[in-house]
């Protein structure tokens, strides 16, 4: 136990707990996409109705994300993470107990309100515990639980449904989430005073140091850069989360059991790719390149891999899975590293708020994209969707270089 108390060891235990939390947040989130055909039959939905179910979650997610960031900066990561995980776990259980569309949609909306607490709390913790030489790697490992959750979700959910029912696929992960929340509350502690001092406004080692007010944040160019990037690029990842499993079953002809065997591959590749790209940017920092420049270089190179999605699906299911795996790695690399950009651009006491604002706009972009997909997928097909997803990340590279810069309290509002 004494070895655990050593800060250099404790911080990796904390990363491991966050990893597990994000695993189950994504399992709870992913159930709907895996069970899309079943839920459409259960509640008599078409693709437009399915899009509505997704957007019940996503709209609440978008609205609550900025509030969650403010709550984390105000009350601390430990408390907000705990109550967030407990709430979304109970909402998952409620979804499993629902027997009609209205209560099911209600519990999905609660899930959307609760899950945004996870990521502002996570980046606040990583910023406190890790310097720039390891921050991107630690961040990517802790939030990679999300994609690991997406990896294990298809076989896990398929096996639960085949063994029990679709209701159990919501209830069992929800129960596990409550247990993990209790473990977090018992084990998390703040780092020792002065443990990390390379964040913006590092002349202080407490959260009472220089920072922007909520209103001042909206006048910073870097905030708008992060917001626009998330709004434009996040829909790609949301498509992979909520539409890819159903696409593989309905368009590529996979059964639920076959999806359980191969549907996890894009998410595993995304997770490994995002961790590798984060480690690459950390390597550049250790070699002496400025942290922000290292992140921007890595993201720029990765962005131009996105057009691989334009490879025709007619070449077979294997090719479809490969191209989505590459696109997923691109999307997740950007999401992971955008959080690190925030940590290295804004004061510690603003990090969670900025991530919350940006995440809310990212979810808002996904809401619009989900609506358009629901309206036009059946009538127009998927070609236009792939064309859009191929260009979104390359388009945002200019924003990345032009708008993202360190934001120091006391300087002019628009710099």
C-alpha positions in Angstrom: 0.0 0.0 0.0 2.9 2.4 0.8 4.2 2.0 -2.8 0.8 3.1 -4.1 1.1 6.3 -2.1 4.2 7.4 -4.0 2.9 10.0 -6.5 4.7 8.6 -9.5 2.9 5.3 -8.9 -0.4 6.7 -7.7 -0.9 8.7 -10.9 -0.9 5.5 -13.0 -3.4 3.9 -10.7 -5.6 6.9 -11.2 -5.2 6.6 -15.0 -6.2 2.9 -14.7 -9.4 3.8 -12.8 -10.3 6.5 -15.4 -9.6 3.9 -18.1 -12.1 1.5 -16.6 -14.7 4.3 -16.1 -14.5 5.2 -19.8 -14.7 1.6 -20.8 -18.1 1.3 -19.3 -19.3 4.7 -20.3 -18.8 3.6 -23.9 -20.3 0.2 -23.4 -23.5 1.9 -22.1 -23.4 4.4 -25.0 -22.7 1.7 -27.6 -25.5 -0.7 -26.7 -28.1 1.2 -28.8 -26.0 1.0 -32.0 -25.3 -2.7 -31.6 -28.9 -3.4 -30.9 -30.2 -1.1 -33.7 -32.2 -3.8 -35.6 -33.6 -5.2 -32.4 -34.7 -1.8 -31.0 -36.1 -0.8 -34.4 -38.4 -3.9 -34.2 -39.1 -3.5 -30.5 -40.2 0.1 -30.8 -41.4 0.1 -34.5 -38.8 2.6 -35.7 -37.4 3.4 -39.1 -33.9 5.1 -39.6 -35.4 8.5 -38.9 -36.8 7.2 -35.7 -33.5 5.6 -34.8 -31.8 8.9 -35.5 -34.3 10.5 -33.1 -33.3 8.1 -30.3 -29.6 8.9 -30.9 -30.3 12.6 -30.8 -32.2 12.4 -27.6 -28.9 11.3 -26.1 -26.7 13.6 -28.2 -28.7 16.8 -27.6 -28.6 16.3 -23.9 -24.9 15.4 -24.1 -24.3 18.6 -26.1 -26.2 20.8 -23.6 -24.7 19.3 -20.5 -21.1 19.2 -21.7 -20.3 22.9 -21.0 -22.1 22.7 -17.7 -20.1 19.7 -16.7 -16.9 21.5 -17.4 -17.9 24.4 -15.2 -18.9 21.9 -12.4 -15.6 20.2 -12.5 -13.7 23.5 -12.3 -16.0 24.6 -9.5 -16.3 21.5 -7.3 -13.4 19.3 -8.4 -12.9 16.2 -10.5 -13.3 13.7 -7.7 -16.9 14.6 -6.7 -18.2 15.3 -10.2 -16.7 12.2 -11.7 -18.3 10.1 -9.0 -21.8 11.5 -9.3 -21.6 11.5 -13.1 -20.7 7.8 -13.2 -23.4 6.8 -10.7 -26.1 8.8 -12.6 -25.3 7.4 -16.0 -25.0 3.9 -14.6 -28.5 4.1 -13.1 -29.8 5.6 -16.4 -28.4 2.5 -18.2 -30.2 0.3 -15.8 -33.4 2.3 -16.4 -33.1 1.8 -20.1 -32.9 -1.9 -19.6 -36.0 -1.9 -17.5 -38.0 0.2 -20.0 -40.8 -1.5 -21.8 -42.0 1.3 -24.1 -40.4 4.0 -26.2 -41.0 7.0 -24.0 -39.3 5.7 -20.8 -36.5 4.3 -22.9 -35.9 7.7 -24.5 -36.1 9.4 -21.1 -33.4 7.2 -19.7 -31.2 7.7 -22.8 -31.6 11.5 -22.2 -30.4 11.1 -18.6 -27.4 9.1 -19.9 -26.7 12.1 -22.2 -26.9 14.5 -19.3 -24.6 12.5 -17.0 -21.9 11.1 -19.3 -20.3 14.5 -20.2 -18.9 14.7 -16.6 -16.3 12.1 -17.4 -14.0 13.9 -19.9 -13.7 17.3 -18.3 -12.9 15.6 -15.0 -10.4 13.3 -16.8 -8.5 16.1 -18.5 -8.4 18.1 -15.2 -6.8 15.1 -13.5 -4.3 14.4 -16.2 -3.3 18.1 -16.3 -2.7 18.1 -12.6 -0.7 14.8 -12.5 1.3 14.8 -15.7 3.8 17.2 -17.3 4.0 17.9 -21.1 6.5 15.1 -21.6 3.9 12.4 -20.7 0.6 14.3 -20.8 -0.6 13.2 -24.2 0.3 9.6 -23.5 -1.4 9.6 -20.1 -4.4 11.3 -21.6 -4.7 8.9 -24.5 -4.4 5.8 -22.2 -7.0 7.1 -19.7 -9.6 7.9 -22.4 -8.7 4.9 -24.6 -11.0 3.1 -22.3 -13.8 4.5 -24.4 -12.6 2.8 -27.5 -11.8 -0.4 -25.6 -15.4 -0.2 -24.4 -16.3 0.0 -28.1 -14.1 -3.0 -28.8 -15.6 -5.2 -26.2 -19.1 -3.9 -26.6 -20.1 -5.9 -29.8 -19.0 -9.4 -28.4 -20.1 -8.5 -24.9 -23.5 -7.2 -25.8 -24.1 -9.9 -28.4 -23.3 -12.6 -25.8 -25.5 -11.0 -23.1 -28.4 -10.7 -25.5 -28.1 -14.2 -26.8 -27.8 -15.6 -23.2 -30.5 -13.4 -21.6 -32.3 -10.5 -23.4 -31.7 -7.1 -24.8 -32.8 -5.6 -21.5 -29.9 -7.3 -19.7 -27.4 -5.7 -22.1 -28.3 -2.3 -20.5 -28.7 -3.5 -16.9 -25.5 -5.5 -16.4 -23.0 -2.8 -17.5 -24.9 -0.3 -15.5 -24.5 -2.3 -12.3 -20.7 -2.6 -13.0 -20.5 1.2 -13.5 -21.9 1.8 -10.0 -19.2 -0.4 -8.5 -16.4 1.4 -10.4 -17.8 4.8 -9.2 -17.4 3.7 -5.6 -13.8 2.6 -6.3 -13.0 6.0 -7.8 -14.4 7.8 -4.8 -12.3 5.7 -2.4 -9.0 5.8 -4.3 -8.7 9.3 -6.0 -6.5 11.9 -4.2 -5.1 15.3 -5.4 -1.4 15.5 -6.3 1.1 16.9 -3.9 1.6 20.7 -4.0 3.9 21.7 -6.8 4.0 18.2 -8.4 3.4 19.6 -12.0 4.4 23.1 -12.9 4.5 23.3 -16.7 0.9 24.2 -17.3 -0.2 27.6 -18.4 0.0 30.1 -15.5 2.5 27.7 -13.8 3.6 30.4 -11.4 1.1 28.9 -9.1 0.6 25.3 -8.0 -2.9 25.6 -6.9 -6.3 26.1 -8.6 -6.6 29.6 -7.1 -4.0 31.0 -9.5 -4.6 33.2 -12.6 -7.4 32.1 -14.8 -10.2 33.5 -17.0 -13.7 34.1 -16.0 -16.4 32.1 -17.9 -17.3 35.3 -19.9 -13.6 36.0 -20.7 -13.1 32.5 -22.2 -15.5 33.4 -25.0 -13.1 36.2 -26.1 -10.1 33.9 -26.6 -9.2 32.8 -30.1 -8.0 29.4 -28.9 -11.4 28.7 -27.5 -13.0 29.4 -30.8 -10.4 27.3 -32.6 -11.1 24.3 -30.4 -14.8 24.8 -30.6 -14.8 25.0 -34.4 -12.5 22.0 -34.7 -14.7 19.9 -32.5 -17.9 21.0 -34.2 -16.5 20.1 -37.6 -14.7 16.9 -36.9 -16.6 15.2 -34.0 -19.5 14.0 -36.3 -17.1 11.6 -37.8 -16.5 9.8 -34.5 -20.2 9.9 -33.6 -21.0 8.3 -37.0 -18.6 5.4 -36.2 -20.1 5.0 -32.8 -23.8 5.1 -33.6 -24.1 4.1 -37.2 -21.2 1.8 -38.1 -22.5 -1.4 -36.3 -25.9 -1.0 -37.9 -24.3 -0.3 -41.3 -22.3 -3.5 -41.1 -25.4 -5.5 -40.3 -27.9 -3.8 -42.7 -25.6 -2.8 -45.6 -22.8 -5.5 -45.4 -25.1 -8.3 -44.3 -23.5 -9.3 -41.0 -25.6 -11.1 -38.4 -25.5 -10.1 -34.7 -23.1 -12.9 -33.9 -20.9 -12.0 -36.9 -20.9 -8.4 -35.7 -19.7 -9.7 -32.3 -16.8 -11.4 -34.0 -15.5 -8.5 -36.2 -17.4 -5.3 -35.2 -14.8 -4.5 -32.5 -11.9 -4.2 -35.0 -12.3 -0.5 -36.0 -12.5 0.5 -32.4 -9.4 -1.5 -31.4 -7.4 0.1 -34.3 -8.7 3.5 -33.3 -7.6 3.0 -29.7 -4.1 1.8 -30.7 -3.7 4.4 -33.4 -4.7 7.2 -31.0 -2.3 6.0 -28.3 0.5 5.7 -30.8 -0.1 9.1 -32.3 -0.2 10.6 -28.8 3.1 8.9 -27.9 4.6 10.2 -31.1 3.8 13.8 -30.2 5.2 13.2 -26.6 8.3 11.9 -28.2 8.7 15.1 -30.2 8.4 17.1 -27.0 11.1 15.0 -25.3 13.3 15.6 -28.3 13.0 19.4 -27.7 10.2 20.5 -30.0 7.7 22.8 -28.4 4.6 21.0 -27.1 2.0 22.8 -29.1 3.9 22.5 -32.3 4.4 18.8 -31.7 0.7 18.2 -31.3 -0.2 20.3 -34.3 2.3 18.5 -36.5 1.0 15.1 -35.5 -2.6 16.1 -36.1 -1.8 17.6 -39.5 -0.2 14.4 -40.8 -3.0 12.2 -39.4 -5.8 14.3 -40.9 -4.8 13.5 -44.5 -5.4 9.8 -43.9 -9.2 10.4 -43.7 -10.0 10.2 -47.4 -9.3 6.4 -47.2 -13.0 6.2 -46.4 -13.8 6.8 -50.1 -12.5 3.3 -51.1 -15.7 1.5 -52.5 -17.6 -0.9 -50.2 -18.1 -3.1 -53.1 -14.6 -4.5 -52.6 -16.0 -6.5 -49.6 -16.7 -6.5 -45.9 -13.0 -6.8 -45.1 -12.1 -3.6 -47.0 -15.1 -1.8 -45.4 -13.7 -2.7 -41.9 -10.2 -1.7 -42.8 -11.2 1.8 -44.2 -13.4 2.5 -41.2 -10.5 1.4 -38.9 -8.2 4.0 -40.5 -10.9 6.7 -40.3 -11.6 5.8 -36.7 -7.9 6.1 -35.8 -7.9 9.6 -37.4 -11.0 10.8 -35.6 -9.9 9.4 -32.2 -6.3 10.8 -32.5 -7.8 14.3 -33.0 -10.3 13.9 -30.1 -7.6 12.7 -27.7 -5.0 15.3 -28.6 -7.5 18.2 -28.7 -7.9 17.7 -24.9 -4.1 17.9 -24.5 -4.1 21.1 -26.6 -6.6 22.6 -24.1 -4.4 21.6 -21.2 -1.3 23.2 -22.7 -3.2 26.4 -23.9 -5.4 27.4 -21.0 -4.8 27.9 -17.2 -5.5 24.8 -15.0 -8.6 26.3 -13.5 -10.1 26.7 -17.0 -9.2 23.4 -18.5 -12.4 21.5 -17.7 -14.6 24.4 -18.7 -13.0 24.8 -22.1 -13.2 21.0 -22.7 -16.9 21.1 -21.7 -17.7 24.0 -24.1 -15.8 22.3 -26.9 -17.3 18.9 -26.3 -20.8 20.5 -26.3 -20.2 22.0 -29.7 -18.8 18.8 -31.0 -21.9 16.9 -29.9 -24.0 19.7 -31.5 -22.2 19.1 -34.8 -23.1 15.4 -34.4 -26.7 16.2 -33.7 -26.9 18.0 -37.1 -25.1 15.2 -38.9 -27.3 12.5 -37.3 -30.4 14.3 -38.3 -29.2 14.6 -41.9 -28.3 10.9 -42.0 -31.7 9.9 -40.7 -33.4 12.1 -43.2 -31.4 11.1 -46.3 -29.6 7.7 -45.8 -32.5 5.6 -47.2 -33.3 8.0 -50.1 -29.9 9.1 -51.1 -27.5 6.4 -49.9 -24.2 6.5 -48.0 -21.9 8.0 -50.7 -22.5 11.6 -49.6 -21.8 10.7 -46.0 -18.4 9.2 -46.9 -17.5 12.2 -49.0 -18.2 14.5 -46.2 -16.3 12.5 -43.6 -13.3 12.3 -46.0 -12.8 16.1 -46.0 -13.7 17.3 -42.5 -10.4 16.7 -40.8 -8.2 18.1 -43.6 -10.4 21.2 -43.7 -9.7 21.9 -40.0 -5.9 21.8 -40.2 -5.8 25.5 -41.1 -7.9 26.3 -38.0 -5.5 24.3 -35.9 -2.5 26.3 -37.0 -4.1 29.7 -37.1 -6.2 29.8 -33.9 -4.6 27.6 -31.2 -2.0 29.4 -29.1 -1.2 29.8 -25.3 -3.8 31.9 -23.6 -2.4 33.9 -20.6 -4.7 35.8 -18.2 -4.1 39.5 -18.3 -3.4 39.8 -22.0 -5.8 41.3 -24.5 -9.0 39.4 -24.9 -8.7 38.8 -28.6 -5.0 38.1 -29.3 
